[in-house]
Amino acid sequence: MEELNKFGMETKGLGFSTDVTKESLAQQGGYGFALKDPQHDEAWVIFTDQVHKEIPSFEMRAAVPKWFPLIRTWFNAVGLCKLPWTDVRHPEAANTKNPSQNWPTLEYYLKYFNSTM
């Protein structure tokens, strides 16, 4: 077992997800800073980074581990699905300061959630 410690990837004593993250610095950072452990729930930005190409600069990739887990935690807390926010892009997201945050869709979520109160 001690030999595994020489090359095993872990954060907070927990092993990384089996996803290959070498193509996405944002995904690697997300795994390293996830609140629970290095898994996709709080760090699934590889699709946004590599497919949508919405995290183009190093500065934007460095900021992802801060804002992504906070928004994902909100989705979990209120029992909403993150799929339309993370994977389906609102057409107006590209016109915002940070398209990867998909604020037009987040605003819809907030309206829907607030209308139930």
Backbone as JSON Lines, residues from 0, in Angstrom:
{"i":0,"aa":"M","n":[0.83,-1.2,0.0],"ca":[0.0,0.0,0.0],"c":[0.86,1.25,0.0]}
{"i":1,"aa":"E","n":[1.97,1.21,0.69],"ca":[2.83,2.38,0.76],"c":[3.37,2.76,-0.62]}
{"i":2,"aa":"E","n":[3.58,1.78,-1.48],"ca":[4.04,2.07,-2.84],"c":[3.02,2.89,-3.61]}
{"i":3,"aa":"L","n":[1.73,2.66,-3.37],"ca":[0.69,3.43,-4.07],"c":[0.74,4.91,-3.72]}
{"i":4,"aa":"N","n":[1.16,5.23,-2.52],"ca":[1.25,6.63,-2.11],"c":[2.26,7.41,-2.93]}
{"i":5,"aa":"K","n":[3.18,6.74,-3.59],"ca":[4.2,7.43,-4.38],"c":[3.65,7.98,-5.68]}
{"i":6,"aa":"F","n":[2.58,7.38,-6.21],"ca":[2.09,7.85,-7.49],"c":[0.57,8.03,-7.56]}
{"i":7,"aa":"G","n":[-0.12,7.75,-6.49],"ca":[-1.57,7.92,-6.5],"c":[-1.95,9.38,-6.36]}
{"i":8,"aa":"M","n":[-2.97,9.8,-7.12],"ca":[-3.44,11.19,-7.04],"c":[-4.56,11.27,-6.02]}
{"i":9,"aa":"E","n":[-4.46,12.21,-5.12],"ca":[-5.49,12.37,-4.1],"c":[-5.56,13.82,-3.65]}
{"i":10,"aa":"T","n":[-6.68,14.18,-3.1],"ca":[-6.9,15.46,-2.44],"c":[-7.74,15.19,-1.22]}
{"i":11,"aa":"K","n":[-7.34,15.73,-0.1],"ca":[-8.07,15.54,1.16],"c":[-8.19,14.05,1.51]}
{"i":12,"aa":"G","n":[-7.19,13.26,1.11],"ca":[-7.18,11.84,1.43],"c":[-8.08,10.99,0.56]}
{"i":13,"aa":"L","n":[-8.69,11.57,-0.46],"ca":[-9.59,10.84,-1.33],"c":[-9.04,10.8,-2.74]}
{"i":14,"aa":"G","n":[-9.18,9.67,-3.4],"ca":[-8.67,9.5,-4.76],"c":[-9.44,10.32,-5.78]}
{"i":15,"aa":"F","n":[-8.75,10.73,-6.83],"ca":[-9.37,11.49,-7.9],"c":[-10.36,10.64,-8.68]}
{"i":16,"aa":"S","n":[-11.29,11.31,-9.32],"ca":[-12.19,10.65,-10.25],"c":[-11.33,10.05,-11.36]}
{"i":17,"aa":"T","n":[-11.87,9.1,-12.09],"ca":[-11.08,8.45,-13.14],"c":[-11.08,9.23,-14.45]}
{"i":18,"aa":"D","n":[-11.66,10.43,-14.47],"ca":[-11.64,11.25,-15.67],"c":[-10.21,11.65,-16.0]}
{"i":19,"aa":"V","n":[-9.9,11.74,-17.26],"ca":[-8.59,12.22,-17.69],"c":[-8.67,13.74,-17.8]}
{"i":20,"aa":"T","n":[-7.9,14.43,-16.98],"ca":[-8.02,15.89,-16.91],"c":[-6.84,16.63,-17.52]}
{"i":21,"aa":"K","n":[-5.92,15.92,-18.14],"ca":[-4.71,16.59,-18.62],"c":[-4.99,17.67,-19.66]}
{"i":22,"aa":"E","n":[-6.13,17.61,-20.34],"ca":[-6.47,18.62,-21.34],"c":[-7.08,19.88,-20.73]}
{"i":23,"aa":"S","n":[-7.43,19.84,-19.46],"ca":[-8.15,20.97,-18.86],"c":[-7.55,21.39,-17.53]}
{"i":24,"aa":"L","n":[-6.83,22.48,-17.56],"ca":[-6.27,23.03,-16.33],"c":[-7.38,23.44,-15.37]}
{"i":25,"aa":"A","n":[-8.51,23.93,-15.92],"ca":[-9.64,24.31,-15.08],"c":[-10.19,23.09,-14.34]}
{"i":26,"aa":"Q","n":[-10.27,21.94,-15.01],"ca":[-10.77,20.72,-14.37],"c":[-9.82,20.27,-13.27]}
{"i":27,"aa":"Q","n":[-8.53,20.32,-13.53],"ca":[-7.54,19.93,-12.52],"c":[-7.65,20.82,-11.29]}
{"i":28,"aa":"G","n":[-7.76,22.12,-11.51],"ca":[-7.91,23.05,-10.39],"c":[-9.2,22.79,-9.63]}
{"i":29,"aa":"G","n":[-10.26,22.49,-10.38],"ca":[-11.54,22.19,-9.75],"c":[-11.45,20.97,-8.85]}
{"i":30,"aa":"Y","n":[-10.78,19.95,-9.29],"ca":[-10.6,18.76,-8.46],"c":[-9.8,19.08,-7.21]}
{"i":31,"aa":"G","n":[-8.77,19.88,-7.36],"ca":[-7.92,20.21,-6.22],"c":[-8.61,21.04,-5.15]}
{"i":32,"aa":"F","n":[-9.56,21.87,-5.56],"ca":[-10.2,22.78,-4.62],"c":[-11.65,22.42,-4.29]}
{"i":33,"aa":"A","n":[-12.15,21.32,-4.81],"ca":[-13.54,20.94,-4.53],"c":[-13.73,20.82,-3.02]}
{"i":34,"aa":"L","n":[-14.9,21.23,-2.57],"ca":[-15.17,21.25,-1.13],"c":[-15.24,19.86,-0.52]}
{"i":35,"aa":"K","n":[-15.75,18.89,-1.26],"ca":[-15.91,17.54,-0.71],"c":[-14.74,16.64,-1.05]}
{"i":36,"aa":"D","n":[-14.54,16.38,-2.3],"ca":[-13.45,15.54,-2.76],"c":[-13.31,15.76,-4.27]}
{"i":37,"aa":"P","n":[-12.23,15.26,-4.87],"ca":[-11.99,15.5,-6.28],"c":[-12.9,14.66,-7.18]}
{"i":38,"aa":"Q","n":[-14.11,15.1,-7.35],"ca":[-15.06,14.4,-8.22],"c":[-15.88,15.43,-9.0]}
{"i":39,"aa":"H","n":[-16.71,14.96,-9.9],"ca":[-17.36,15.86,-10.86],"c":[-18.45,16.75,-10.28]}
{"i":40,"aa":"D","n":[-19.01,16.42,-9.15],"ca":[-20.15,17.17,-8.64],"c":[-19.85,18.65,-8.48]}
{"i":41,"aa":"E","n":[-18.71,18.97,-7.94],"ca":[-18.34,20.37,-7.72],"c":[-17.27,20.87,-8.68]}
{"i":42,"aa":"A","n":[-16.87,20.06,-9.62],"ca":[-15.74,20.46,-10.45],"c":[-15.91,20.12,-11.93]}
{"i":43,"aa":"W","n":[-17.12,19.88,-12.39],"ca":[-17.27,19.42,-13.77],"c":[-17.24,20.6,-14.74]}
{"i":44,"aa":"V","n":[-16.03,21.07,-15.06],"ca":[-15.86,22.19,-15.97],"c":[-15.15,21.8,-17.25]}
{"i":45,"aa":"I","n":[-14.77,20.54,-17.38],"ca":[-14.02,20.13,-18.57],"c":[-14.85,20.32,-19.84]}
{"i":46,"aa":"F","n":[-16.16,20.1,-19.76],"ca":[-17.03,20.28,-20.92],"c":[-17.09,21.76,-21.3]}
{"i":47,"aa":"T","n":[-17.25,22.6,-20.31],"ca":[-17.3,24.05,-20.55],"c":[-15.96,24.54,-21.09]}
{"i":48,"aa":"D","n":[-14.88,23.99,-20.58],"ca":[-13.54,24.4,-20.98],"c":[-13.18,23.88,-22.37]}
{"i":49,"aa":"Q","n":[-13.37,22.59,-22.61],"ca":[-12.88,21.97,-23.83],"c":[-13.87,21.94,-24.99]}
{"i":50,"aa":"V","n":[-15.16,21.82,-24.71],"ca":[-16.15,21.75,-25.79],"c":[-16.67,23.15,-26.13]}
{"i":51,"aa":"H","n":[-17.14,23.87,-25.11],"ca":[-17.66,25.22,-25.36],"c":[-16.54,26.25,-25.5]}
{"i":52,"aa":"K","n":[-15.35,25.92,-25.01],"ca":[-14.18,26.82,-25.06],"c":[-14.5,28.18,-24.47]}
{"i":53,"aa":"E","n":[-15.13,28.17,-23.29],"ca":[-15.55,29.4,-22.62],"c":[-14.64,29.82,-21.48]}
{"i":54,"aa":"I","n":[-13.53,29.12,-21.31],"ca":[-12.58,29.49,-20.26],"c":[-11.2,29.65,-20.92]}
{"i":55,"aa":"P","n":[-11.03,30.72,-21.72],"ca":[-9.85,30.81,-22.57],"c":[-8.55,31.24,-21.9]}
{"i":56,"aa":"S","n":[-8.62,31.98,-20.81],"ca":[-7.38,32.5,-20.23],"c":[-7.0,31.77,-18.95]}
{"i":57,"aa":"F","n":[-5.73,31.9,-18.6],"ca":[-5.25,31.29,-17.36],"c":[-5.96,31.9,-16.16]}
{"i":58,"aa":"E","n":[-6.19,33.22,-16.19],"ca":[-6.87,33.9,-15.08],"c":[-8.28,33.36,-14.89]}
{"i":59,"aa":"M","n":[-8.99,33.12,-15.99],"ca":[-10.35,32.59,-15.89],"c":[-10.33,31.15,-15.35]}
{"i":60,"aa":"R","n":[-9.34,30.36,-15.78],"ca":[-9.22,28.99,-15.28],"c":[-8.88,28.97,-13.8]}
{"i":61,"aa":"A","n":[-8.06,29.93,-13.37],"ca":[-7.7,30.01,-11.96],"c":[-8.89,30.41,-11.09]}
{"i":62,"aa":"A","n":[-9.85,31.13,-11.65],"ca":[-11.03,31.58,-10.89],"c":[-12.1,30.49,-10.78]}
{"i":63,"aa":"V","n":[-12.09,29.51,-11.67],"ca":[-13.13,28.48,-11.69],"c":[-13.27,27.74,-10.35]}
{"i":64,"aa":"P","n":[-12.18,27.32,-9.7],"ca":[-12.35,26.58,-8.44],"c":[-13.03,27.39,-7.34]}
{"i":65,"aa":"K","n":[-13.15,28.69,-7.5],"ca":[-13.85,29.5,-6.5],"c":[-15.35,29.56,-6.79]}
{"i":66,"aa":"W","n":[-15.72,29.96,-8.0],"ca":[-17.15,30.2,-8.26],"c":[-17.93,28.94,-8.62]}
{"i":67,"aa":"F","n":[-17.3,27.98,-9.3],"ca":[-18.08,26.81,-9.74],"c":[-18.65,26.0,-8.57]}
{"i":68,"aa":"P","n":[-17.85,25.64,-7.55],"ca":[-18.42,24.87,-6.43],"c":[-19.52,25.61,-5.68]}
{"i":69,"aa":"L","n":[-19.41,26.94,-5.6],"ca":[-20.44,27.69,-4.89],"c":[-21.79,27.61,-5.62]}
{"i":70,"aa":"I","n":[-21.75,27.76,-6.93],"ca":[-22.99,27.68,-7.7],"c":[-23.54,26.25,-7.67]}
{"i":71,"aa":"R","n":[-22.67,25.25,-7.84],"ca":[-23.12,23.85,-7.81],"c":[-23.71,23.5,-6.44]}
{"i":72,"aa":"T","n":[-23.13,24.0,-5.38],"ca":[-23.66,23.74,-4.05],"c":[-25.06,24.32,-3.92]}
{"i":73,"aa":"W","n":[-25.29,25.49,-4.51],"ca":[-26.63,26.09,-4.5],"c":[-27.62,25.18,-5.22]}
{"i":74,"aa":"F","n":[-27.23,24.65,-6.38],"ca":[-28.11,23.73,-7.1],"c":[-28.47,22.53,-6.23]}
{"i":75,"aa":"N","n":[-27.48,21.95,-5.57],"ca":[-27.74,20.8,-4.7],"c":[-28.65,21.17,-3.54]}
{"i":76,"aa":"A","n":[-28.42,22.34,-2.94],"ca":[-29.18,22.75,-1.76],"c":[-30.67,22.98,-2.08]}
{"i":77,"aa":"V","n":[-30.95,23.48,-3.27],"ca":[-32.35,23.76,-3.6],"c":[-32.98,22.64,-4.43]}
{"i":78,"aa":"G","n":[-32.22,21.6,-4.72],"ca":[-32.77,20.44,-5.42],"c":[-33.04,20.66,-6.9]}
{"i":79,"aa":"L","n":[-32.22,21.48,-7.55],"ca":[-32.39,21.73,-8.98],"c":[-31.32,21.01,-9.8]}
{"i":80,"aa":"C","n":[-31.66,20.71,-11.03],"ca":[-30.72,20.05,-11.94],"c":[-29.77,21.07,-12.54]}
{"i":81,"aa":"K","n":[-28.51,20.73,-12.6],"ca":[-27.51,21.64,-13.14],"c":[-27.34,21.49,-14.65]}
{"i":82,"aa":"L","n":[-27.93,20.52,-15.26],"ca":[-27.7,20.24,-16.68],"c":[-27.92,21.46,-17.58]}
{"i":83,"aa":"P","n":[-29.06,22.18,-17.48],"ca":[-29.24,23.34,-18.36],"c":[-28.24,24.46,-18.08]}
{"i":84,"aa":"W","n":[-27.68,24.51,-16.89],"ca":[-26.71,25.55,-16.59],"c":[-25.33,25.17,-17.11]}
{"i":85,"aa":"T","n":[-24.86,23.97,-16.83],"ca":[-23.51,23.58,-17.17],"c":[-23.35,23.18,-18.62]}
{"i":86,"aa":"D","n":[-24.23,22.35,-19.12],"ca":[-24.02,21.73,-20.43],"c":[-24.78,22.38,-21.58]}
{"i":87,"aa":"V","n":[-25.9,23.03,-21.3],"ca":[-26.68,23.68,-22.36],"c":[-26.49,25.18,-22.21]}
{"i":88,"aa":"R","n":[-25.97,25.81,-23.22],"ca":[-25.63,27.23,-23.11],"c":[-26.78,28.1,-23.59]}
{"i":89,"aa":"H","n":[-27.09,29.11,-22.82],"ca":[-28.05,30.13,-23.23],"c":[-27.39,30.93,-24.35]}
{"i":90,"aa":"P","n":[-28.11,31.24,-25.43],"ca":[-27.48,31.96,-26.55],"c":[-26.86,33.3,-26.15]}
{"i":91,"aa":"E","n":[-27.39,33.94,-25.13],"ca":[-26.86,35.24,-24.7],"c":[-25.64,35.11,-23.79]}
{"i":92,"aa":"A","n":[-25.32,33.91,-23.35],"ca":[-24.16,33.72,-22.46],"c":[-22.87,34.19,-23.13]}
{"i":93,"aa":"A","n":[-22.78,33.98,-24.43],"ca":[-21.57,34.37,-25.16],"c":[-21.34,35.88,-25.13]}
{"i":94,"aa":"N","n":[-22.38,36.66,-24.89],"ca":[-22.26,38.12,-24.88],"c":[-21.96,38.67,-23.49]}
{"i":95,"aa":"T","n":[-21.75,37.82,-22.52],"ca":[-21.48,38.27,-21.16],"c":[-19.98,38.3,-20.89]}
{"i":96,"aa":"K","n":[-19.6,38.9,-19.77],"ca":[-18.19,39.01,-19.39],"c":[-17.54,37.64,-19.2]}
{"i":97,"aa":"N","n":[-18.29,36.7,-18.64],"ca":[-17.76,35.36,-18.38],"c":[-18.78,34.32,-18.87]}
{"i":98,"aa":"P","n":[-18.73,33.94,-20.15],"ca":[-19.71,33.0,-20.7],"c":[-19.8,31.68,-19.95]}
{"i":99,"aa":"S","n":[-18.68,31.23,-19.35],"ca":[-18.69,29.94,-18.67],"c":[-19.64,29.91,-17.48]}
{"i":100,"aa":"Q","n":[-19.95,31.07,-16.91],"ca":[-20.89,31.1,-15.78],"c":[-22.35,31.04,-16.23]}
{"i":101,"aa":"N","n":[-22.6,31.28,-17.51],"ca":[-23.94,31.15,-18.09],"c":[-24.99,31.9,-17.27]}
{"i":102,"aa":"W","n":[-24.71,33.19,-17.01],"ca":[-25.61,33.99,-16.16],"c":[-27.03,34.11,-16.68]}
{"i":103,"aa":"P","n":[-27.27,34.19,-17.99],"ca":[-28.68,34.26,-18.42],"c":[-29.5,33.07,-17.92]}
{"i":104,"aa":"T","n":[-28.92,31.88,-17.92],"ca":[-29.63,30.71,-17.41],"c":[-29.76,30.77,-15.89]}
{"i":105,"aa":"L","n":[-28.7,31.22,-15.2],"ca":[-28.79,31.34,-13.75],"c":[-29.9,32.31,-13.35]}
{"i":106,"aa":"E","n":[-30.08,33.36,-14.11],"ca":[-31.16,34.31,-13.81],"c":[-32.53,33.65,-13.96]}
{"i":107,"aa":"Y","n":[-32.69,32.78,-14.95],"ca":[-33.95,32.03,-15.08],"c":[-34.19,31.14,-13.86]}
{"i":108,"aa":"Y","n":[-33.12,30.45,-13.44],"ca":[-33.24,29.59,-12.25],"c":[-33.7,30.41,-11.04]}
{"i":109,"aa":"L","n":[-33.09,31.57,-10.85],"ca":[-33.44,32.4,-9.7],"c":[-34.91,32.85,-9.78]}
{"i":110,"aa":"K","n":[-35.35,33.24,-10.97],"ca":[-36.76,33.64,-11.13],"c":[-37.7,32.48,-10.81]}
{"i":111,"aa":"Y","n":[-37.4,31.31,-11.35],"ca":[-38.26,30.14,-11.1],"c":[-38.26,29.78,-9.62]}
{"i":112,"aa":"F","n":[-37.08,29.77,-9.02],"ca":[-36.99,29.4,-7.6],"c":[-37.72,30.41,-6.73]}
{"i":113,"aa":"N","n":[-37.51,31.7,-6.97],"ca":[-38.16,32.73,-6.18],"c":[-39.68,32.74,-6.37]}
{"i":114,"aa":"S","n":[-40.16,32.32,-7.52],"ca":[-41.61,32.3,-7.75],"c":[-42.3,31.19,-6.96]}
{"i":115,"aa":"T","n":[-41.54,30.25,-6.43],"ca":[-42.14,29.16,-5.66],"c":[-42.27,29.51,-4.17]}
{"i":116,"aa":"M","n":[-41.72,30.62,-3.78],"ca":[-41.72,30.98,-2.36],"c":[-42.97,31.74,-1.99]}
